[in-house]
Amino acid sequence: MTSRDPLSEQAALTGTQEQQDTARAIYRANRQGALERAVLLAFPMTEHLLGTTLMNTLIHHYGQTLAAPPRLDLAGQGLLGWLLNQPQGRLLIADYPFLPALLRYEWGWHQAYHSPACPAVSPETCLGWIDAPEGTPPWHCHPALTVVTSRYPIRAIHHTLRALKAGHSVEALDTLPGVRHHWAIWPEPDAVGLMPTDATIWPLLRWLRAPLSMSPPQPDLLAMALQRGWLIQGCAASCPPSC
């Protein structure tokens, strides 16, 4: 279903031209407010880190670039990309170099939480195609699967910010870069799945996108992907960029 902009429906508006202009202005303000609120709700720990005033200012400017998304929960999808292209965004990241990974982590969690249910591919179907590959594989990579990689302790930073937001005292956290870590985030039937992983996840995800161009992954990696519901029947036309 495609979204329809009521502002384009001239027949829906009655009254004088001035009244119609006022109605359109009110609608635009309400729509903009809803978009900005939806973006803010997707990044609660980033808001706590930066402060409400700065976060609202950033989101307001970002919101000016947005068309109405098909779903409000998708409104924050482009925030990081927009921020990286802004002069003030680059200055902000100089102060908080872990900020891009934190935004990806929060967006991955938000996306997984709001993901619609997608039917998983059965192991029998998957293995049957691998034994005799022909045509298009019978799976897609789950569109709400996100892999976050960073040399900063993003999970610990997120937990610390959440504790501070809740008013709890916390010990000082070392936010210096170190060994690169990877985290997979995906939707589960009644929860959000999160697990630390390693660099072997990247060849797995590349194979899921183009299984005819590579050798199959290790059986234990494929079994893990199937068990966690990362391979779905038809919820997406292709793997998301995170894959």
N, C-alpha and C positions, 0 to 999 in steps of 0.2 A: 504494500500500500504506500502510495506517495503522499507526502504532506501537502496541504493546500494552504496558501497564505490568504487569510480573510481580507487582507488589505487589497488584494487584487480583484475581489468580488465587488464591483461597483454597485450591483443591484442590491447587495445586502445592506447598504447604507442609505438611510433616508434623512430628510431634513435639509436645512439650508447648507450651502457650501461651507460656511463657518462651522456649523455643527458637525458636518462630516469630517472636516479637518481636525477638529477637537477630538472626535472619536478615534481617528487614526493615530493621533499623537498619544492618546491614552493607551491604545492597544500596543503601539511601539514601545512605550515605556514599560508596560506590564510584561511584554515579551522579552525585552532586554533584561529586566529584573529577574525573570524566571531563568533565563540562560545563565546569568552571572551567579545566581544562587546554586544552580545545578553544578557549575564548575567548582564553586567553593566547597560544596559538600564532598567532592571527589578527592580533595587534598587537605584533610583536616590537620595532619601533622605538619605539612608545609606551612599552613596558615599559622600554626602555633610557633613555628620556627621564625617566620618573617614578621609576624604580628598582623593583626586584623586589618589595620589601616593600609599597610603596604600591600598586603595580599588583595584587598578589595580594589586598590588602585590598579594593580597589574591585571586583575581579571576584568575590570571595567574596560581597559584599553584593549585587551584581548577580545572581549565580547564585541567590540565595535567591528571586528574583522569577520565575525561569524555570520553565516547564513543560518536559518532555522534548521537544526539537525532533525533527522527523522525521529529520534528519541532524545529526550532531554538528558538521559544518563550518558549520552555520547558527546555532550557539549565540550567536555574537557580534553578530548582526544588530541587536539592539536596544540595544547598549551605549551608543552616543552619545546616543540619546534618553533613556535612563535617567539618564545622567550629567548631562544638561542640566536635569533635574528635581530634582537633589539639591543641597542647600545647599553641601555640600563640593565638588560638581562645579563650581558657579558660581565658587567661590573658586579652584579649580584653574585654570579657564579665565581668570580674571583674571591669574594668574601666567603662563600659557602661552596667549595669545589665539589662537595658530594651532592649538591642540589639536583643535578640532572638525574642521578641514580635514584634519589629519594622520590622524585616526581614519577619516574618509571615504576618504582615499587608501589607507590600509592595508586597509580593508574591501573597497574596490573591487578591489584586487590579489588579496586572498584569495578573493573571490567568483569572479573570473575564472579563477583558477588551479584551483579546484575545480569549475568548471562542467561539467556533462555536455555531451556533444556535441549540438549542435542543427543540423538540416539547414537550410542557407541557402536563401533564395528566389532563384530565377534571375532575371537581369535581364529576360529575355523575359517571364516571368510578371508581374513588377512593372510593366514598361512597358506590357504589354498591358492591365492593369487601369487604369492611368492614362489610357490612350487611350480606354477605354470603361468608366468606373467604374460598377459595379453591385453592390449588396449589400456584404458585408463584404470588406475588402481581404484579399488572400491572404498577408498577412504579419503577424508580431508583432515588436515591438522586442525584441531579445535581452535576457532577464532579467538577465544578468550584465554588461550594459553600464552603466558608471558614469561620470558626468561630475562632476568635482570643480572647484569654483570658489573662488578665494580671493585676497585681496590680499597674502597672505604667500607667500614662495617655498617652497611645500610640497615640490616635487620636490627642490630643493636641500637643504632641511631633512632630508628622508628619506635622501638620499644621504649627508649628513654623519653622521647618526645611525648609518647602516649601517657607515660607515667606522670610527667610534668603537667600535661594538660589536665589530668585527673586530680592534680593537687598533691601528688605524692613526692616525697623527697627521694633523690637518687644520688648515687655516687658519680663522681666526675668520669666522663667517658672520653677515651682517647679517640679522636676522629682523624688521626693522621693516616695517610694511605699505607697499605701493606700488601700482603699477598692478595691476588685477585680471587674473588669468590663469585659464585653463581647461585642464583635462587630461581626455582621454577614456581610459578603461581598459576593455578588453574581452578575452574569451578568443579565442585563436587555436588552430589545430590542435595545435601543439606548444609553445606559449609564451603569454605574456600580452602583449597589445598595449597600447602606451602612446604617446600623442602629445599635444603641446600643440595647442590649438585656439583658437577665438575665439568671440565671442558669437553668431555665425551658427549655431552648433550648436543653440541653443535653439529657434529656429523650425523647424529640421529635425526635431528630436525631437517637437515639438508636432504637426507635420504627420504624422509616423509614427503618432501616437496617434489622430488624427482627420483623415484626409486629405480627407474630404468637406466639412470646414468651412473649409478654407484652400486657397490656391493652391499648386500643387506647388512644391517648393524649386528652387533653381538646379540645373541638370543636373549640374554638377560635384560638388555636395554629395550628391546622390542617388547618383551613380556611386561616390563614396567610401564611402557607407554600404553599398552593395551589395558593393563590393570587400572591405570589412573584415568582412563577415558580420554586420552589425548587424540585418539583416532576416532573420527565420527563419520557417520554415513553421508550426510548431505546438508549440514547446517551452514556451510560456507563453500564458495566456489573455488577457493584456493587457500593455501596457508597464509596466515597473517604475516605482516612484516617481522614480527617478533620471532617467527619461526625461520 
